[in-house]
Amino acid sequence: MGQFEREYREALDGLRFSEEGKERIMNNLMEQESGLSVKVKRLRPLRAALIAAALCLALAGTAFAAAAAARQTKTHYLNTEDDKREMLERELVKEGDSVAISGGYAGQEYKSYADKTEDWWNAYGSMPIIGEVMGAEEDGWTKMRMFQREDGSLQMRYLAERLSGFNSLWMSTPWDVAWLEERYTAVPNTQVACVTTETEGVEISLGGEFQGEDGAAFRISARKDIWPHSDTAYQMTSGYDYTELYQTKDGVEVAVMIAASPSGKSVFWAELAAGCNDFTMYGTQLETGEIHDILDSLSLSNLLEYQSE
């Protein structure tokens, strides 16, 4: 067994693929090795990064200490410039550092991501492709393309017909999309995922676009980053017609913002951050109750990270 095959197989061991699935992926990649000999040789220093990726993926959903508290960023709405100024004076004195504030609604319309997927699939031409694998039915995803970054680390990009096809990539599923997939139509060419190895760990992102009735459309995405989010977030309410901090049935607080776009269609955002994880829902033409129903269905508490008390 060659060094590249051994290293990549160890990385696959950190994912929830079946033994048959791992063997098929490895065989497909090895078949491509003869035509990619120069690029494959450049992969040899990646053993540490691949093993780190496997370990981080394996631990992604692990619960740690028994006596632990859920960690979630607390969002505070700022209604006026006076509110913003008072907050900055208070926080900058306390923290002695910059404070991130999200602006209000700037009039943008909702746009589909479908026509952007091809460029994303090609990494916008920024990285060399070192392998591509077709997924089988048991994998969930349909294609995986592997790239090598300038620093030698790997990035794997995935396509699927259903968002649930990426469940194996996040070990402990970041959400439950069964209810969502039963009631809304997945937009073709928009169900994507990305896994990137870094020296400090692994970044994972999943996303998909859906359509409902009467022009309703939205995209949901989740991301596991390397560095944690701050404990506090600030959001300006200017331009929004409605804002709330919605408490889901499983106890997660989600910031929801709704506005009327210049075309007259509603646009909305629903966001949460928890430790290194975050979730975003962005769409148009959904009533507040429908947004709540979707948020309640997703089991977003799976995204919460826990820290010892």
C-alpha positions as CSV (number, residue, x, y, z in Angstrom):
1,M,0.0,0.0,0.0
2,G,1.4,3.4,-1.0
3,Q,1.9,6.3,1.4
4,F,-0.8,8.4,-0.2
5,E,-3.3,5.6,-0.1
6,R,-2.5,4.8,3.6
7,E,-2.8,8.5,4.6
8,Y,-6.1,9.1,2.8
9,R,-7.5,5.8,4.1
10,E,-6.7,7.0,7.6
11,A,-8.6,10.2,7.0
12,L,-11.6,8.2,5.6
13,D,-11.6,6.2,8.9
14,G,-12.7,9.4,10.6
15,L,-15.9,9.6,8.6
16,R,-19.0,7.6,8.9
17,F,-18.6,5.9,5.5
18,S,-19.2,2.1,5.3
19,E,-16.2,-0.1,4.8
20,E,-17.4,-0.8,1.3
21,G,-17.8,3.0,0.7
22,K,-14.2,3.7,1.9
23,E,-12.8,0.9,-0.3
24,R,-14.7,2.2,-3.4
25,I,-13.5,5.8,-2.8
26,M,-9.9,4.7,-2.4
27,N,-10.0,2.5,-5.5
28,N,-11.4,5.3,-7.6
29,L,-8.8,7.8,-6.3
30,M,-6.0,5.3,-6.9
31,E,-7.1,4.6,-10.4
32,Q,-6.6,8.3,-11.1
33,E,-3.1,8.4,-9.5
34,S,-1.3,7.5,-12.7
35,G,-2.5,10.5,-14.4
36,L,-1.9,12.8,-11.4
37,S,1.5,11.6,-10.4
38,V,3.1,15.0,-9.9
39,K,0.2,16.3,-7.9
40,V,0.0,13.1,-5.8
41,K,3.7,13.4,-4.9
42,R,2.9,16.8,-3.4
43,L,0.4,15.2,-1.0
44,R,3.0,13.1,0.9
45,P,3.6,15.6,3.7
46,L,-0.1,15.7,4.5
47,R,-0.1,12.7,6.9
48,A,-0.5,14.9,10.1
49,A,-3.2,17.0,8.5
50,L,-5.2,14.0,7.3
51,I,-5.0,12.3,10.7
52,A,-6.0,15.5,12.4
53,A,-8.9,15.8,10.1
54,A,-10.1,12.3,10.9
55,L,-9.8,12.8,14.6
56,C,-11.6,16.2,14.5
57,L,-14.4,14.7,12.4
58,A,-14.8,11.8,14.7
59,L,-15.1,14.1,17.7
60,A,-17.3,16.7,16.0
61,G,-20.5,15.7,17.8
62,T,-19.1,14.2,21.0
63,A,-20.5,15.4,24.3
64,F,-17.8,16.1,26.8
65,A,-18.1,16.7,30.5
66,A,-21.2,15.5,32.3
67,A,-21.5,18.9,34.1
68,A,-21.5,21.2,31.2
69,A,-23.4,24.2,30.0
70,A,-24.6,24.9,26.4
71,R,-22.6,27.6,24.7
72,Q,-24.6,29.9,22.4
73,T,-23.9,33.4,21.3
74,K,-26.4,35.9,22.7
75,T,-27.8,38.4,20.1
76,H,-28.7,41.9,21.1
77,Y,-30.8,44.1,18.8
78,L,-29.8,47.8,18.5
79,N,-32.7,50.0,17.3
80,T,-31.0,53.4,17.0
81,E,-27.7,55.0,16.5
82,D,-27.9,56.1,20.1
83,D,-28.3,52.5,21.2
84,K,-25.2,51.7,19.0
85,R,-23.2,54.5,20.5
86,E,-24.1,53.6,24.1
87,M,-23.2,49.9,23.5
88,L,-19.9,50.8,21.9
89,E,-18.9,53.0,24.8
90,R,-19.8,50.3,27.3
91,E,-18.2,47.4,25.4
92,L,-15.1,49.1,24.3
93,V,-14.3,50.2,27.8
94,K,-15.0,46.7,29.1
95,E,-13.2,44.7,26.4
96,G,-10.7,47.2,25.1
97,D,-11.1,45.8,21.6
98,S,-13.3,46.2,18.5
99,V,-17.0,45.1,18.6
100,A,-18.7,43.5,15.6
101,I,-22.1,44.9,14.7
102,S,-24.2,43.6,11.8
103,G,-25.9,46.4,9.8
104,G,-29.6,46.7,9.0
105,Y,-31.4,45.7,5.9
106,A,-29.9,47.3,2.8
107,G,-32.7,46.5,0.3
108,Q,-31.3,43.4,-1.3
109,E,-33.6,40.9,-3.1
110,Y,-33.4,37.1,-2.5
111,K,-31.4,35.4,-5.2
112,S,-31.0,31.7,-6.0
113,Y,-27.6,30.1,-5.7
114,A,-28.2,27.5,-8.4
115,D,-26.3,29.3,-11.1
116,K,-23.3,29.7,-8.9
117,T,-22.7,26.1,-8.1
118,E,-20.7,25.2,-11.2
119,D,-18.1,27.9,-10.3
120,W,-18.1,26.7,-6.7
121,W,-17.6,23.1,-7.8
122,N,-14.5,24.2,-9.8
123,A,-13.2,26.1,-6.7
124,Y,-13.4,29.2,-8.9
125,G,-10.2,27.9,-10.6
126,S,-8.1,28.7,-7.5
127,M,-6.9,25.2,-6.6
128,P,-5.7,22.1,-8.6
129,I,-8.1,19.1,-8.7
130,I,-6.3,16.0,-7.5
131,G,-9.2,13.5,-7.7
132,E,-12.9,13.0,-8.2
133,V,-15.2,10.2,-7.0
134,M,-18.8,9.4,-7.9
135,G,-20.8,8.5,-4.8
136,A,-22.9,5.4,-4.5
137,E,-26.5,5.3,-3.2
138,E,-25.3,4.4,0.3
139,D,-23.0,7.4,0.4
140,G,-25.8,9.9,0.2
141,W,-23.8,12.4,-1.9
142,T,-23.4,12.0,-5.6
143,K,-19.9,13.4,-6.3
144,M,-16.8,14.4,-4.4
145,R,-14.0,16.4,-5.8
146,M,-10.7,16.8,-4.0
147,F,-8.5,19.9,-4.2
148,Q,-5.0,20.7,-2.9
149,R,-4.5,24.1,-1.4
150,E,-1.4,26.2,-1.6
151,D,-0.3,25.2,1.9
152,G,-0.6,21.5,1.0
153,S,-3.8,20.9,2.9
154,L,-6.9,19.3,1.4
155,Q,-10.3,20.4,0.5
156,M,-13.2,18.1,-0.4
157,R,-16.3,19.5,-2.1
158,Y,-19.4,17.4,-2.4
159,L,-22.7,17.5,-4.4
160,A,-25.9,15.7,-3.5
161,E,-29.5,15.6,-4.6
162,R,-30.7,15.8,-1.0
163,L,-29.3,17.8,1.9
164,S,-29.6,14.7,4.1
165,G,-27.1,13.0,1.8
166,F,-24.3,14.9,3.7
167,N,-25.2,13.5,7.2
168,S,-22.2,11.2,7.3
169,L,-19.8,14.2,6.9
170,W,-20.6,15.7,10.3
171,M,-20.5,12.6,12.4
172,S,-23.2,13.8,14.8
173,T,-25.8,15.2,12.3
174,P,-26.0,19.0,12.6
175,W,-29.7,19.0,12.0
176,D,-32.7,16.9,11.2
177,V,-33.9,17.8,7.7
178,A,-36.4,14.9,7.3
179,W,-39.5,17.1,8.0
180,L,-38.1,19.9,5.7
181,E,-37.4,17.5,2.8
182,E,-40.9,16.1,3.0
183,R,-42.6,19.5,2.7
184,Y,-40.3,21.5,0.5
185,T,-38.7,20.8,-2.8
186,A,-34.9,20.7,-3.0
187,V,-33.6,23.0,-5.7
188,P,-31.4,21.0,-8.2
189,N,-27.7,21.9,-8.2
190,T,-27.8,23.7,-4.8
191,Q,-27.1,20.9,-2.3
192,V,-23.4,21.3,-1.5
193,A,-20.9,20.5,1.3
194,C,-17.3,21.3,1.9
195,V,-14.6,19.7,4.2
196,T,-11.3,21.6,4.6
197,T,-8.3,20.3,6.6
198,E,-6.4,22.9,8.6
199,T,-3.4,22.7,10.9
200,E,-5.7,23.4,13.8
201,G,-8.5,21.1,12.8
202,V,-11.2,20.7,10.2
203,E,-13.8,23.1,8.8
204,I,-17.1,21.7,7.6
205,S,-20.0,23.5,5.8
206,L,-23.3,22.2,4.5
207,G,-26.0,24.0,2.6
208,G,-29.1,23.6,0.4
209,E,-31.8,25.6,-1.3
210,F,-35.5,24.8,-1.2
211,Q,-38.8,26.0,-2.8
212,G,-42.3,26.2,-1.3
213,E,-45.6,27.4,-2.6
214,D,-46.4,30.9,-3.9
215,G,-42.9,31.9,-4.7
216,A,-41.4,30.8,-1.3
217,A,-37.7,30.0,-1.5
218,F,-34.9,29.8,1.0
219,R,-31.5,28.4,1.7
220,I,-30.3,26.9,5.0
221,S,-26.6,26.3,5.8
222,A,-24.6,25.1,8.8
223,R,-20.9,25.5,9.4
224,K,-18.3,24.1,11.9
225,D,-15.4,26.5,12.0
226,I,-12.0,26.2,13.8
227,W,-12.3,29.2,15.9
228,P,-15.3,29.9,18.2
229,H,-17.7,32.8,17.8
230,S,-17.9,35.5,20.4
231,D,-20.3,35.1,23.3
232,T,-22.2,38.3,22.2
233,A,-23.5,39.6,18.9
234,Y,-25.1,42.9,18.0
235,Q,-27.6,43.5,15.2
236,M,-29.0,46.8,13.9
237,T,-32.7,46.7,13.2
238,S,-32.9,49.6,10.7
239,G,-34.7,48.6,7.6
240,Y,-36.4,45.5,9.0
241,D,-40.1,45.4,9.6
242,Y,-39.9,42.7,12.2
243,T,-37.2,41.2,14.5
244,E,-37.4,38.7,17.2
245,L,-35.3,36.2,19.3
246,Y,-37.2,33.0,18.6
247,Q,-37.0,30.2,21.1
248,T,-37.2,26.9,19.3
249,K,-39.0,23.9,20.8
250,D,-35.6,22.3,21.6
251,G,-34.4,25.4,23.4
252,V,-32.2,27.3,20.9
253,E,-32.5,31.0,20.5
254,V,-32.5,32.1,16.9
255,A,-32.4,35.8,15.7
256,V,-35.1,36.3,13.1
257,M,-35.3,39.4,10.9
258,I,-37.9,40.1,8.2
259,A,-38.1,43.0,5.7
260,A,-40.1,44.1,2.6
261,S,-37.8,44.2,-0.4
262,P,-38.1,46.9,-3.1
263,S,-40.0,44.5,-5.3
264,G,-42.6,44.0,-2.5
265,K,-41.6,40.5,-1.7
266,S,-40.6,39.7,1.9
267,V,-37.0,38.7,2.7
268,F,-35.8,37.1,5.9
269,W,-32.8,35.9,7.8
270,A,-32.7,33.5,10.8
271,E,-29.3,33.1,12.5
272,L,-27.6,31.5,15.4
273,A,-24.0,30.9,16.5
274,A,-22.9,28.4,19.1
275,G,-19.3,27.9,19.9
276,C,-17.6,27.0,16.6
277,N,-20.9,26.2,14.9
278,D,-23.3,28.5,13.2
279,F,-26.6,28.3,11.3
280,T,-28.2,30.6,8.7
281,M,-31.6,30.5,7.0
282,Y,-32.1,33.1,4.2
283,G,-35.2,33.3,2.0
284,T,-38.2,35.0,0.7
285,Q,-42.0,34.8,0.9
286,L,-42.4,32.7,4.0
287,E,-44.8,33.7,6.8
288,T,-43.4,34.0,10.3
289,G,-45.2,30.9,11.4
290,E,-43.7,28.9,8.6
291,I,-40.2,30.1,9.5
292,H,-40.9,29.0,13.1
293,D,-42.1,25.6,12.0
294,I,-38.9,25.0,9.9
295,L,-36.7,26.1,12.8
296,D,-38.5,23.9,15.2
297,S,-38.1,20.9,12.9
298,L,-34.4,21.1,12.4
299,S,-33.2,20.0,15.9
300,L,-30.8,22.9,16.0
301,S,-29.8,22.0,19.6
302,N,-27.5,19.5,17.8
303,L,-25.4,22.5,16.9
304,L,-24.8,23.6,20.5
305,E,-21.4,23.1,22.0
306,Y,-20.9,22.4,25.7
307,Q,-18.3,23.7,28.1
308,S,-17.5,22.6,31.6
309,E,-19.1,24.6,34.3
